[in-house]
Amino acid sequence: MHLRGVVLPDDEVRDLWVRDGLVSFEPVPGAETLCAAGWIVPGLVDAHCHVGIRYGGGHETREGALAQAVTERDAGVLLMRDAGSPIDTHFVDEHEELPTIIRAGRHIARPKRYIRELGIDLDDERDLPEIVAEQARFGDGWVKIVGDWIDRSVGDLRPLWSDAILKEAIDAAHANGARVTAHVFGEDALPGLIGAGIDCIEHGTGLTDETIEMMVEHGTALVPTLINIDTFPSIADSAGRFPVYAAHMRDLHRRVRQTVAAAYAAGVPIYAGTDAGGSIRHGRIADEITALAGAGLSAHDALGAASWNARSWLGRPGIEHGAPADLVVYREDPRVAPAALRSPEYVVLRGRVCPSADPVTGHR
């Protein structure tokens, strides 16, 4: 296969070839030209999604999880960091026509302090390091803990763990070769998590100037999931029994764009994640890229947060000689024409043009 176009992130017009599923910068005799113009982007990344959680909630079926992966692929997402799933999705790896999943195992929470039946509930926080180590061995180099959630006894967001146990647990993950990320909406859980050496914060709506400075100092990444944060007003509307919590959620939503802009300006590494699964449908990475640009990221960096920068962060190559040929081709520059993100001209996964046979139906 042969492609010619503007290759990002370098903005260079060049020729690429594909041989045996790998990118080649050297000509391949007899290669069929797929495109002679366009913008060629390293395969997109959804750095926070949930393959295995049904839209609307609950455990997804095997067929449903495969369909979720198909939806992501057809949107150009060829690499997913699954930030917690209640089912084992390793069966997806059997399908070469589906994106790569980097799993964080199951959410780790406390009883009645997260969505019921999705995570592992620990009655005693002293068990956290052991369970984190276990999930580190089960996952693909990531572990997901729930950092805060509504505490109904006080009627607002509260941390789930003590600072000392967080340090012990994060050290246990690192000792097992895994990075740790945490769901955090509010302000109070952030200092303890960042100070304990956590690698990433999911959502991060409660970030302040002080905790942003801590993230910069520690090299902590942020995945804001902005299209999920847009559901906060409806969450608040349904929380009439907890007026303090409802007001807090509305305030976090009101200022989230300014929060992300401040983190970006300070130099916090930011990556794109939709939080698809549950309340967000899969296949919406274009919306998240657009939202990041609307929160102050440059158009180039917003796309990079869902492509070359995210791939590097997750230890996967971009468009390089000898790398897997995972790339997306657009008719227009997706940084200038965001609508182009919703309609890729070609999606090439492992050197094959998609969609190929659907693993659910067996049909194209």
C-alpha positions in Angstrom: 0.0 0.0 0.0 1.2 3.5 -0.8 -0.1 6.8 0.7 0.9 10.4 0.1 -0.2 13.4 2.1 0.6 15.8 4.9 2.0 13.6 7.7 1.3 14.9 11.3 2.7 16.0 13.6 5.6 17.2 11.5 3.4 18.9 8.8 5.5 17.4 6.0 4.2 16.2 2.7 5.7 12.8 2.2 5.1 9.3 0.8 4.5 6.3 3.0 4.4 2.7 2.2 2.9 -0.3 4.1 4.5 -3.7 3.9 3.4 -6.7 6.0 1.3 -4.4 8.2 4.2 -2.0 9.0 5.1 1.5 7.9 7.9 1.8 5.5 9.7 5.1 4.5 11.3 3.2 1.6 9.3 2.5 -1.6 7.6 -0.8 -2.0 7.5 -2.0 -5.6 4.0 -2.6 -6.9 2.3 -1.0 -4.0 -1.3 0.2 -4.7 -1.9 3.9 -4.0 -4.6 4.3 -1.4 -4.4 8.1 -1.4 -2.4 10.8 -3.2 -3.4 13.7 -1.0 -4.9 14.4 2.4 -3.7 14.6 6.0 -2.3 11.4 7.6 -2.5 11.2 11.3 -1.2 8.5 13.7 -4.1 6.3 14.9 -6.4 8.2 17.4 -6.4 7.4 21.1 -9.3 7.4 23.6 -7.3 7.6 26.8 -10.3 7.1 29.0 -13.1 4.8 27.9 -14.8 1.7 29.2 -15.2 -1.2 26.8 -17.5 -3.6 28.7 -19.8 -1.1 30.4 -23.2 -0.9 28.7 -24.5 2.5 27.6 -27.0 3.4 30.3 -25.1 1.3 32.9 -24.4 -2.3 33.7 -22.1 -5.1 32.4 -21.9 -5.4 28.7 -22.2 -8.7 26.8 -19.3 -10.1 24.8 -21.1 -9.1 21.6 -21.8 -5.7 22.9 -18.2 -5.1 23.9 -17.0 -6.1 20.4 -19.5 -3.7 18.9 -18.2 -0.9 21.2 -14.7 -1.6 19.8 -16.0 -1.5 16.2 -17.6 1.9 16.9 -14.3 3.3 18.3 -12.3 1.9 15.3 -14.6 3.4 12.7 -14.2 6.8 14.5 -10.4 6.5 13.9 -9.6 5.3 17.5 -7.0 2.5 17.1 -5.7 2.6 20.7 -7.9 2.7 23.8 -6.9 3.0 27.5 -9.8 1.2 29.2 -10.1 3.0 32.6 -11.9 0.3 34.4 -14.2 -2.5 33.2 -16.3 -5.0 35.1 -15.7 -7.7 32.5 -12.5 -9.3 31.2 -12.1 -8.0 27.7 -9.0 -9.9 26.7 -11.2 -11.7 24.1 -11.1 -8.5 22.0 -7.4 -9.1 21.5 -8.3 -12.1 19.4 -9.6 -9.8 16.6 -6.8 -8.2 14.6 -9.4 -5.9 13.0 -10.2 -4.2 16.3 -8.2 -1.6 18.2 -5.6 -2.3 20.9 -6.9 -2.0 24.4 -4.6 -1.1 27.3 -6.5 -2.2 30.4 -6.5 -0.8 33.9 -8.3 -3.8 35.4 -11.4 -3.0 37.6 -12.1 0.2 39.5 -11.1 -0.1 43.2 -13.4 1.7 45.6 -15.0 1.5 49.1 -18.5 0.1 49.8 -21.3 2.5 48.6 -18.7 5.0 47.4 -18.9 4.3 43.6 -21.3 2.9 41.0 -22.7 -0.3 42.2 -21.3 -3.6 40.8 -18.7 -2.0 38.6 -15.7 -2.0 40.9 -14.0 -3.9 43.7 -15.2 -2.7 47.1 -12.8 -2.8 50.0 -14.2 -2.8 53.5 -10.8 -2.0 55.0 -8.6 0.5 53.3 -5.5 -1.4 54.5 -6.2 -4.0 51.8 -5.7 -1.3 49.1 -1.9 -2.0 48.4 -2.5 -5.7 48.0 -5.5 -5.3 45.7 -3.6 -2.6 43.7 -0.7 -5.0 43.2 -3.1 -7.7 42.1 -4.8 -5.5 39.5 -1.4 -4.3 38.3 -0.6 -7.9 37.5 -3.9 -8.4 35.8 -4.0 -5.2 33.7 -1.8 -3.8 31.0 0.4 -1.5 33.0 -2.3 0.6 34.6 -4.5 0.5 37.8 -7.6 2.6 38.4 -8.7 3.7 41.9 -11.7 5.9 42.8 -10.2 8.9 44.5 -13.5 10.6 45.6 -17.2 10.1 45.4 -20.3 11.4 47.2 -20.3 10.5 50.9 -24.0 10.5 51.7 -23.3 10.9 55.4 -21.9 14.4 54.8 -23.8 15.2 51.5 -20.8 16.0 49.3 -17.7 14.7 47.6 -15.1 13.3 49.9 -11.9 11.3 49.5 -12.0 7.5 49.9 -8.5 6.9 51.2 -6.0 8.2 53.7 -2.8 9.8 52.3 -0.6 7.2 53.9 -2.4 4.2 52.4 -2.4 5.9 49.0 1.4 6.2 49.1 1.7 2.6 50.0 -0.7 1.5 47.3 0.9 3.6 44.5 4.3 2.3 45.5 3.0 -1.3 45.2 1.7 -0.6 41.7 5.0 0.9 40.7 6.9 -2.1 42.1 4.7 -4.3 39.9 5.5 -2.2 36.8 2.2 -0.4 36.6 1.1 3.2 36.6 -1.9 4.4 38.6 -4.7 6.7 37.8 -7.7 8.0 39.8 -11.2 9.2 39.3 -11.4 12.6 41.0 -14.1 15.2 40.7 -13.6 17.4 43.8 -10.7 19.3 45.4 -10.0 17.5 48.6 -8.6 14.2 47.3 -6.1 15.8 44.9 -3.2 16.8 47.2 -3.0 13.3 48.8 -3.1 11.5 45.4 -0.6 13.8 43.7 1.7 13.8 46.7 1.6 10.0 46.8 3.0 9.9 43.3 0.0 9.1 41.2 0.7 9.0 37.5 -2.6 10.5 36.2 -5.8 12.2 37.3 -9.1 11.5 35.5 -11.5 14.4 35.2 -9.7 16.7 37.6 -12.5 19.2 37.8 -11.5 20.3 41.3 -7.9 21.3 40.4 -6.7 24.6 41.9 -3.6 26.7 41.3 -1.9 24.8 44.1 -2.7 21.3 42.9 -1.9 22.2 39.3 1.6 23.3 40.5 1.9 19.9 42.3 1.0 18.1 39.1 3.7 20.0 37.2 6.2 19.2 39.9 5.4 15.5 39.9 4.9 15.1 36.2 1.3 14.0 36.7 -0.9 13.8 33.6 -4.5 14.9 33.2 -7.4 13.3 31.2 -10.2 15.8 31.6 -13.1 13.9 29.9 -14.8 17.1 29.0 -17.8 15.6 27.2 -18.5 13.6 30.4 -18.2 16.7 32.6 -21.0 18.2 30.5 -23.3 15.7 32.2 -22.7 17.3 35.6 -25.8 19.6 35.5 -28.1 16.6 35.0 -26.3 14.7 37.8 -26.9 17.8 40.0 -30.6 17.9 39.0 -31.1 14.3 40.1 -29.4 14.9 43.5 -32.1 16.9 45.2 -31.5 15.1 48.5 -28.0 16.4 48.6 -28.1 20.2 47.8 -24.5 20.9 48.8 -23.3 18.1 46.5 -25.5 19.4 43.7 -24.3 22.9 44.0 -20.7 21.6 44.1 -21.2 19.6 40.8 -22.7 22.6 39.1 -19.8 24.8 40.2 -17.2 22.3 39.0 -19.0 22.2 35.6 -19.2 25.9 35.4 -15.4 26.5 35.7 -14.0 23.3 34.1 -12.9 25.0 30.8 -10.9 27.6 32.9 -9.5 24.8 35.0 -8.2 22.9 32.0 -6.9 26.1 30.4 -4.9 26.8 33.6 -3.5 23.3 33.7 -2.5 23.5 30.0 -0.9 26.9 30.4 1.1 25.6 33.4 2.5 22.6 31.4 0.4 19.7 32.7 0.4 16.9 30.1 -3.2 16.6 28.9 -4.7 13.7 26.9 -8.1 13.1 25.3 -10.6 10.7 26.9 -14.3 10.5 26.3 -15.3 8.3 29.3 -17.4 6.3 26.8 -19.4 3.5 28.4 -22.2 4.2 30.9 -23.5 7.7 30.3 -21.4 8.5 27.1 -21.7 6.6 23.8 -18.6 5.2 22.2 -17.2 6.8 19.1 -17.1 10.4 20.3 -13.4 11.2 20.2 -14.0 14.0 17.7 -16.2 15.7 20.3 -13.6 15.5 23.0 -10.9 16.9 20.7 -13.1 19.8 19.8 -13.9 20.3 23.5 -10.2 20.4 24.4 -9.6 23.1 21.8 -12.5 25.0 23.2 -10.9 24.8 26.7 -7.7 26.6 25.5 -5.5 23.9 23.9 -4.2 24.9 20.5 -5.9 22.9 17.6 -2.6 21.1 17.0 -2.2 20.1 20.7 -5.8 19.1 21.0 -5.4 16.7 18.1 -2.0 15.5 19.5 -3.7 14.8 22.9 -5.8 12.2 21.0 -3.0 11.0 18.7 0.8 11.3 18.6 1.3 12.7 22.2 -1.1 10.1 23.7 0.5 7.3 21.8 3.9 8.3 23.1 2.6 8.6 26.7 1.1 5.1 26.5 4.3 3.6 25.0 3.0 3.1 21.4 4.7 4.5 18.3 3.3 7.0 15.9 4.1 7.0 12.2 7.6 5.7 12.2 9.6 3.4 9.9 8.9 -0.2 11.0 6.0 0.7 13.3 2.6 -0.9 12.9 0.6 0.9 10.2 -2.1 2.4 12.5 -3.2 5.6 10.9 -6.1 7.8 9.9 -6.5 9.8 6.7 -8.6 12.9 6.4 -9.6 14.8 3.3 -9.1 18.1 5.1 -6.8 19.3 7.8 -8.6 18.2 11.0 -7.1 21.0 12.9 -8.6 23.6 10.6 -11.8 21.8 9.8 -12.9 19.9 13.0 -15.9 18.4 11.2 -13.4 16.3 9.2 -12.6 14.4 12.4 -16.1 12.9 12.3 -15.6 11.5 8.7 -12.2 9.9 8.2 -11.4 9.2 4.6 -9.6 6.0 5.5 -8.8 4.1 8.7 -5.8 1.8 8.5 -5.3 -0.6 11.3 -2.3 -3.0 11.3 -1.8 -2.2 7.6 -5.4 -3.1 6.6 -8.0 -0.6 5.5 -11.1 -0.7 7.8 -13.9 -1.5 8.1 -13.1 -5.2 7.4 -15.4 -8.0 8.5 -17.4 -7.1 11.6 -16.5 -9.6 14.4 -20.1 -9.4 15.6 -22.0 -10.0 12.4 -19.3 -11.4 10.1 -20.3 -8.8 7.4 -18.5 -5.7 6.2 
